[in-house]
Amino acid sequence: MSLMGSLYIGVSGLQTGQNALNTTAHNMSNIDTVGYTRQQVQLGTRFYKTISTNGSAIAYQQTGQGVNYTQVKQVRDYFLDKTYRRESGRSAFYDASTAAIEEIENLFQELDGEAFEESIQNLWSSVQELAKDPSNAVNQGVFVQRCNEFLSRASAVYDGLCDYQDNLNRKIQNEVTTINEYGKRIVELNQEILKIEAGEVEHANDLRDERNLLIDELSAKGSISCKEDADGNVLIQFEGVDFVTMDSYNEIALDTDAKTGFYTPYWKQLAKTGADGKVNTEGATLFDMHQVISTETNTDIGGLKSMLFARGDKRATFADLQDAKYYDENISQSIMMNVQAEFDQLVHGITTGINAIFEKAADTTTGYMCDENNKPYKIFKAATTLGSITDIEDDGNFAIGNIVINGELKQAPSMLGFIKPDGKVDQETANALKQLFMDEKYTLNPNVKTTTNFVNYYNNLVSQVGNTGSVLRGISENQQMTVDNTAAAREQILGVSSDEELSNMVMFQNAYNASSRYINVISELMEHIIMTLGR
């Protein structure tokens, strides 16, 4: 090879060494950048120049033409990526569930400085005092006052549960908006990466890092699967349905319940629009809310799904704890609806039980325990949605939110009297009120077989919530450890090691210096030949 051609070999070494040093410096500068993937330099040889193909020789006589900067590839592990994204989604699911149960614990344990349990104990104490001396006007007044206190605090707790449902509903809306934004951006990145890598010379590694980071974050929202096609496009399925395609994404829309305002995510492309313009989401919903949550079947993945399960699809009442509805409507898997129904069951049982006792004691012939219309006194009455008071006989409508205290008895509790027409003290009614709180015939829900009474019902409910919270926190902490371990294993592969990069920097710097010295030698040889021939 000529000396002039040898210069090109040295130049290729300089260029390759410089590019490799730039890649190493790029790694070092992004050592703490979230989502950055270590870039690795791959070098190769340029085409050899064949001088002779003499068949008698052992091999062809060839000379090399230098080194080639083949590509800069990302160092990732597909299986670790898949594992991390699955476990991250599972962790997000239990984190959301834990947050919901902790909110319930806060509502139950403390309400404006006073625990709700105190109102139940106060009501129970007033019933005990009333049983000692039913005809005492003070005892009657305290009893009605405690009934009003119990109802007002119960309403406050239930309203707090409903407010958190609304809060979850807003979070669901934000999560869906975020998911759609991720899908839109990933499509844009697909197109940008395709343009850059179309020539098979450059690799859009930084754009790939941004895309991978978005996929990592998307995996926390729900169950995903992704693959890369031959052109470099990432194709993503979300909950088993195509979400990101080559050049577009399928939007997730929200169906709003007219009664509750609750959002239900659905696939816009799968929904059908009727002639009246109404959208039919049957078969298009994002999640199957009747599926059993299980790690074995990977149905416990995604923070969005967890929020939907925790929120439920309506305001639950005691009626939802009936056996058929409890299972068919999936109340048992919704944290908020389950607690709402169990809590309302307590309030419904006490209020209707007290009313039933006074109704049984009333005597319309003599007017005993009756109002001015000769109807039995009711401590609690049902209010319509318009705010008016009415006597609703259907217990299905007698739930928190439409129960109010009897205004007349609240103003004049002594109207109860507890003195029968024959002048005797009505001890039987007072004893019946006491027995109402002591009968152990109530269960929290159809899955619970242990019976309890109204005195201990709330404590059992709080204990159940506490136990559920403890289990969820344990699962969440263990799952976070799994995510951290998987992330650490993945970081060992895609993360930047300063020691390794410094070692590479020294290696490439030495290669660069060697190429420089090689060029100097060739230059000196050429100068010597030229000077010699010039003489």
C-alpha positions in Angstrom: 0.0 0.0 0.0 1.2 3.5 -0.8 2.3 5.9 2.0 -0.6 8.2 1.0 -3.0 5.3 1.4 -1.5 4.6 4.8 -2.4 8.1 5.9 -6.1 7.2 5.5 -5.7 4.2 7.8 -4.3 6.5 10.5 -7.1 9.0 9.8 -9.7 6.3 10.3 -8.2 5.5 13.7 -8.3 9.2 14.7 -11.9 9.5 13.6 -13.0 6.3 15.3 -11.1 7.1 18.5 -12.7 10.6 18.6 -16.2 9.2 18.1 -15.6 6.6 20.7 -14.4 9.2 23.2 -17.5 11.3 22.4 -19.8 8.3 23.2 -17.9 7.7 26.5 -18.2 11.3 27.4 -21.9 11.2 26.6 -22.3 8.2 29.0 -20.4 10.0 31.7 -22.5 13.2 31.4 -25.7 11.2 31.7 -24.7 9.0 34.6 -27.5 10.4 36.8 -30.1 10.9 34.1 -33.3 9.0 34.7 -34.1 6.6 31.9 -30.8 6.9 30.2 -29.4 3.7 28.8 -25.7 3.1 28.5 -24.4 3.3 25.0 -21.7 0.9 23.8 -19.3 1.4 20.9 -18.9 -1.3 18.3 -15.9 -1.2 16.0 -15.1 -3.2 12.9 -12.7 -3.4 10.0 -13.1 -1.6 6.7 -12.9 -3.6 3.5 -9.6 -5.2 2.7 -7.7 -4.4 -0.5 -6.7 -7.6 -2.4 -3.3 -7.4 -3.9 -2.8 -11.0 -5.2 -5.0 -14.1 -5.5 -2.2 -16.5 -6.3 -3.6 -20.0 -5.9 -0.3 -21.4 -4.6 -0.3 -19.1 -1.7 -1.8 -20.1 1.6 -4.1 -17.1 1.6 -4.9 -14.1 -0.6 -2.5 -11.2 -0.2 -4.6 -8.3 1.3 -4.0 -5.1 3.1 -6.3 -3.5 5.6 -7.8 0.0 5.1 -8.4 0.9 8.7 -11.0 0.7 11.4 -14.6 1.4 11.1 -17.0 3.0 13.7 -19.8 0.4 13.1 -22.6 1.5 15.5 -23.4 2.7 19.0 -25.9 0.4 20.5 -28.0 0.5 23.7 -27.3 -2.1 26.3 -30.6 -3.5 27.5 -32.1 -6.8 28.6 -35.5 -7.6 27.1 -36.5 -10.1 29.8 -35.5 -7.7 32.6 -37.5 -4.9 31.0 -40.5 -7.1 30.7 -40.2 -8.3 34.3 -39.7 -4.8 35.7 -42.7 -3.4 33.8 -45.0 -6.2 35.1 -43.8 -5.9 38.7 -44.0 -2.1 38.5 -47.6 -2.3 37.4 -48.4 -4.8 40.2 -46.7 -2.5 42.7 -48.8 0.5 41.5 -52.0 -1.6 41.9 -51.3 -2.3 45.6 -50.0 1.2 46.3 -53.4 2.6 45.1 -55.3 0.0 47.1 -53.2 0.9 50.2 -53.8 4.6 49.8 -57.6 4.0 49.7 -57.6 1.8 52.8 -55.5 4.3 54.7 -57.9 7.1 53.8 -60.7 5.0 55.3 -58.6 4.5 58.4 -58.2 8.2 58.8 -61.9 8.8 58.4 -62.8 6.2 61.0 -60.2 7.0 63.6 -60.5 10.7 63.7 -63.2 13.2 62.7 -62.6 16.8 63.6 -60.8 15.7 66.8 -63.5 13.3 67.8 -63.7 9.6 66.9 -67.0 8.3 65.5 -66.9 5.5 68.0 -67.5 8.0 70.7 -70.9 8.8 69.3 -72.0 5.2 69.3 -70.8 4.8 72.9 -72.6 7.9 73.9 -75.9 6.7 72.3 -75.5 3.3 74.0 -74.9 5.0 77.4 -78.0 7.1 76.9 -80.0 4.0 76.2 -78.7 2.4 79.4 -79.6 5.5 81.4 -83.1 5.6 79.8 -83.6 1.9 80.8 -82.9 2.8 84.4 -85.6 5.5 84.5 -87.6 5.8 81.3 -90.0 8.5 82.6 -87.1 10.9 83.4 -87.4 13.8 81.0 -83.6 14.4 81.3 -82.9 10.8 80.2 -85.3 11.2 77.3 -83.7 14.5 76.2 -80.2 13.0 76.3 -81.4 10.0 74.3 -82.8 12.1 71.5 -79.7 14.4 71.6 -77.4 11.3 71.3 -79.5 10.0 68.4 -79.1 13.4 66.6 -75.3 13.3 67.4 -75.0 9.8 66.1 -76.8 10.6 62.9 -74.8 13.8 62.2 -71.4 12.1 62.8 -72.4 9.1 60.7 -73.4 11.4 57.9 -70.0 13.2 58.2 -68.1 9.9 58.0 -70.2 8.6 55.0 -69.8 12.0 53.2 -66.0 11.6 53.7 -66.1 8.2 52.1 -68.1 9.7 49.2 -65.7 12.6 48.9 -62.8 10.2 48.6 -64.8 8.3 45.9 -65.1 11.6 44.0 -61.3 12.2 44.5 -60.6 8.8 43.1 -62.9 9.6 40.2 -60.8 12.8 39.4 -57.6 10.8 39.6 -59.1 8.2 37.2 -59.8 11.0 34.7 -56.2 12.3 35.1 -54.8 8.9 34.6 -56.7 8.3 31.4 -55.5 11.7 30.1 -51.9 10.8 31.0 -52.2 7.4 29.2 -53.4 9.1 26.1 -50.6 11.6 26.2 -48.1 8.8 26.6 -49.6 7.0 23.5 -49.5 10.2 21.4 -45.8 10.9 22.4 -44.7 7.3 21.7 -46.2 7.5 18.2 -44.3 10.7 17.6 -41.1 9.1 18.9 -41.7 6.1 16.6 -41.9 8.5 13.6 -38.8 10.5 14.7 -36.7 7.4 15.3 -37.8 5.9 11.9 -36.6 9.0 10.1 -33.2 9.1 11.8 -32.5 5.4 11.5 -33.8 5.0 7.9 -30.3 5.4 6.5 -28.9 2.6 8.8 -26.1 4.9 9.8 -27.3 6.7 12.9 -29.1 5.3 15.9 -31.6 7.6 17.7 -30.5 6.3 21.1 -31.6 9.3 23.1 -35.1 9.2 21.6 -35.2 5.5 22.3 -34.4 6.3 25.9 -37.3 8.7 26.1 -39.6 6.1 24.5 -38.5 3.4 26.9 -39.0 5.7 29.9 -42.6 6.4 28.7 -43.2 2.7 28.3 -41.9 2.1 31.9 -44.3 4.8 33.2 -47.2 3.4 31.1 -46.6 0.0 32.6 -47.6 1.4 36.0 -51.0 2.3 34.7 -52.1 -1.1 33.5 -51.0 -4.4 32.0 -49.0 -3.9 28.8 -47.1 -5.9 26.2 -44.8 -4.4 23.7 -42.6 -5.4 20.8 -40.4 -3.7 18.2 -40.9 -4.3 14.5 -38.2 -4.4 11.9 -38.5 -0.7 11.2 -37.9 0.2 14.9 -41.5 1.1 15.7 -42.7 0.0 19.2 -46.1 -1.6 19.1 -48.0 -1.7 22.5 -51.0 -3.5 23.7 -52.8 -2.1 26.8 -54.9 -4.7 28.7 -54.8 -7.0 25.7 -56.0 -4.4 23.1 -53.9 -2.6 20.5 -52.9 0.8 21.9 -49.9 2.1 20.0 -49.5 1.0 16.4 -46.9 2.1 13.9 -48.2 5.6 13.1 -51.2 6.1 15.4 -52.7 5.2 18.8 -56.2 4.2 19.9 -57.6 6.7 22.3 -59.1 5.8 25.6 -62.3 7.7 26.3 -64.4 8.2 29.4 -68.1 7.3 29.8 -69.7 9.5 32.5 -72.5 8.0 34.6 -75.4 10.5 34.6 -76.4 9.6 38.2 -73.0 9.5 40.0 -70.7 11.3 37.6 -68.3 8.3 37.8 -66.0 7.8 34.8 -65.7 4.4 33.1 -62.7 4.2 30.7 -63.5 2.5 27.3 -61.8 2.0 23.9 -63.2 4.6 21.6 -62.6 2.5 18.5 -64.6 -0.4 19.9 -67.6 1.5 21.2 -70.7 1.8 19.0 -72.7 5.0 18.5 -76.4 4.6 18.1 -78.8 6.6 15.9 -79.6 8.8 18.9 -75.9 9.7 19.3 -75.5 7.8 22.5 -72.4 5.7 22.9 -72.8 2.0 23.7 -69.7 0.9 25.6 -70.7 -2.7 26.0 -67.7 -4.8 25.1 -65.5 -1.8 24.8 -64.6 -1.1 28.5 -61.0 -1.0 29.4 -61.3 -3.4 32.3 -63.5 -6.3 33.2 -64.6 -5.2 36.6 -66.1 -8.6 37.4 -62.8 -10.5 37.1 -61.3 -11.9 40.2 -58.1 -10.1 41.3 -55.3 -12.6 41.5 -51.5 -12.6 41.1 -51.6 -16.0 39.5 -53.7 -14.7 36.6 -51.9 -11.3 36.5 -55.1 -9.4 37.1 -53.6 -7.3 39.9 -51.6 -5.0 37.6 -52.0 -1.3 37.1 -52.8 1.7 39.3 -55.7 2.7 37.1 -57.5 -0.6 37.5 -56.9 -0.4 41.3 -58.5 3.0 41.5 -61.5 1.8 39.6 -61.9 -1.2 41.9 -61.4 0.9 45.0 -63.9 3.5 43.9 -66.6 1.1 42.7 -69.4 2.2 40.4 -71.8 3.9 42.8 -72.5 5.0 46.4 -73.1 1.7 48.2 -75.7 1.2 50.9 -76.8 -1.6 53.2 -79.0 -3.0 50.4 -75.8 -3.9 48.5 -74.9 -6.5 51.2 -77.7 -8.8 50.2 -76.2 -12.1 49.2 -77.0 -12.0 45.4 -76.0 -8.4 44.9 -72.9 -8.8 47.1 -71.4 -11.2 44.6 -73.1 -10.4 41.3 -72.3 -6.6 41.5 -68.8 -7.2 42.7 -69.3 -5.1 45.8 -66.9 -7.3 47.8 -63.9 -6.4 45.6 -64.4 -2.6 45.9 -62.8 -1.2 49.1 -64.9 2.0 49.2 -68.2 0.3 48.4 -67.7 -2.5 50.8 -67.0 -0.2 53.7 -69.8 2.2 52.7 -72.3 -0.7 52.7 -71.0 -2.1 56.0 -71.1 1.3 57.6 -74.5 2.1 56.3 -75.7 -1.3 57.5 -74.8 -0.2 61.0 -76.7 3.2 60.7 -79.6 1.6 59.0 -79.9 -1.2 61.6 -79.8 1.3 64.5 -82.2 3.9 63.0 -84.8 1.4 61.7 -84.5 -0.7 64.9 -85.2 2.3 67.1 -88.2 3.4 64.9 -89.6 -0.2 64.9 -89.5 -0.3 68.7 -91.4 3.0 69.1 -93.9 1.9 66.4 -94.6 -1.3 68.2 -95.1 0.5 71.5 -97.5 3.1 70.0 -101.2 2.7 70.6 -103.3 4.7 68.0 -106.5 4.1 70.0 -105.2 6.0 73.0 -102.7 8.2 71.2 -99.8 6.8 73.3 -96.4 7.4 71.6 -98.2 9.0 68.7 -97.9 12.5 67.1 -100.6 15.0 66.4 -101.7 13.0 63.4 -102.1 9.9 65.5 -99.1 8.2 63.8 -96.5 6.4 65.8 -93.5 8.6 66.7 -90.4 8.0 64.7 -87.1 9.3 66.0 -85.6 9.1 62.4 -87.4 10.1 59.3 -86.5 9.9 55.6 -86.0 13.1 53.5 -86.7 13.3 49.8 -84.2 14.7 47.4 -86.1 17.9 47.5 -85.4 18.2 51.2 -88.9 17.6 52.5 -89.6 15.1 55.2 -91.7 12.1 54.5 -92.5 8.7 56.2 -91.1 6.2 53.8 -92.1 2.7 54.7 -89.7 1.0 52.2 -86.5 0.3 54.2 -84.6 0.2 51.0 -84.8 4.0 50.9 -83.8 4.5 54.5 -80.0 5.0 54.2 -77.4 7.6 55.1 -78.0 10.7 53.1 -81.7 10.7 53.3 -82.2 10.1 57.1 -83.0 13.1 59.3 -83.9 13.4 63.0 -87.5 14.1 63.9 -87.7 17.8 64.3 -90.6 17.8 66.8 -88.9 15.3 69.1 -85.6 17.1 68.8 -87.4 20.3 70.1 -89.5 18.5 72.7 -88.1 15.1 73.7 -90.4 14.9 76.6 -93.3 14.2 74.2 -92.1 10.5 74.3 -93.3 10.4 77.9 -92.8 6.7 78.4 -96.0 6.8 80.6 -98.7 4.5 79.4 -102.4 5.5 79.5 -102.8 3.5 82.6 -100.1 5.6 84.3 -97.5 2.9 84.4 -93.9 3.5 83.2 -93.2 1.9 79.8 -90.2 -0.1 81.0 -90.8 -2.7 78.2 -90.0 -0.1 75.4 -86.9 1.1 77.3 -85.7 -2.5 77.7 -86.4 -3.2 74.0 -84.1 -0.3 73.1 -81.4 -1.7 75.3 -81.8 -5.2 73.9 -81.6 -3.8 70.3 -77.9 -2.9 71.0 -77.1 -6.1 72.8 -78.5 -8.7 70.3 -75.6 -10.5 68.6 -77.2 -11.3 65.3 -75.4 -9.0 62.8 -72.5 -9.7 60.5 -70.4 -7.2 58.6 -71.0 -8.9 55.2 -72.0 -12.2 53.8 -68.4 -13.5 53.8 -68.2 -12.9 57.6 -69.8 -15.7 59.7 -69.0 -14.2 63.2 -72.0 -12.4 64.6 -71.8 -9.2 66.7 -74.1 -6.6 68.3 -74.4 -2.9 67.6 -72.2 -2.0 70.6 -69.2 -3.8 69.0 -70.2 -3.6 65.3 -68.2 -0.5 64.6 -65.1 -1.8 66.4 -65.3 -4.9 64.3 -65.6 -2.8 61.2 -62.5 -0.7 62.2 -60.6 -4.0 63.0 -61.5 -5.4 59.6 -60.3 -2.2 57.9 -57.2 -2.3 59.9 -56.5 -5.9 59.1 -57.1 -5.2 55.4 -54.8 -2.2 55.5 -52.1 -4.3 57.2 -52.3 -7.0 54.6 -52.2 -4.5 51.7 -49.3 -2.6 53.2 -47.4 -5.9 53.6 -48.1 -6.8 50.0 -47.2 -3.3 48.8 -43.9 -3.3 50.7 -42.9 -6.8 49.5 -43.9 -5.8 45.9 -41.8 -2.7 46.2 -38.8 -4.8 47.2 -39.4 -7.0 44.2 -39.5 -3.9 42.0 -36.3 -2.5 43.6 -34.4 -5.8 43.1 -35.5 -6.0 39.5 -34.6 -2.4 38.9 -31.2 -3.0 40.5 -30.6 -6.0 38.2 -31.6 -4.0 35.2 -29.5 -1.1 36.2 -26.4 -3.3 36.3 -26.9 -3.8 32.6 -28.2 -0.5 31.3 -26.8 1.8 33.9 -23.6 3.8 33.5 -20.6 2.7 35.6 -18.1 5.5 36.0 -15.2 3.1 36.6 -16.0 1.2 33.4 -16.4 4.4 31.4 -13.1 5.8 32.7 -11.4 2.6 31.7 -12.9 2.9 28.2 -11.9 6.5 28.0 -8.3 5.5 28.7 -8.5 2.8 26.1 -9.9 5.0 23.4 -7.5 7.8 24.2 -4.6 5.4 23.8 -6.0 4.3 20.5 -6.3 7.9 19.4 -2.8 8.6 20.5 -1.5 5.5 18.7 -3.2 6.6 15.4 -1.7 10.0 15.9 1.8 8.6 16.3 1.2 6.3 13.2 0.3 9.3 11.1 3.4 11.1 12.4 5.6 8.2 11.3 4.0 8.1 7.9 4.4 11.8 7.5 8.1 11.6 8.5 8.6 8.8 5.9 6.9 10.8 3.2 9.0 13.8 4.1 12.2 11.8 4.0 11.4 10.3 0.6 10.4 13.7 -0.8 13.5 15.4 0.5 15.7 12.5 -0.7 14.2 12.5 -4.2 14.5 16.3 -4.3 18.3 16.1 -4.0 
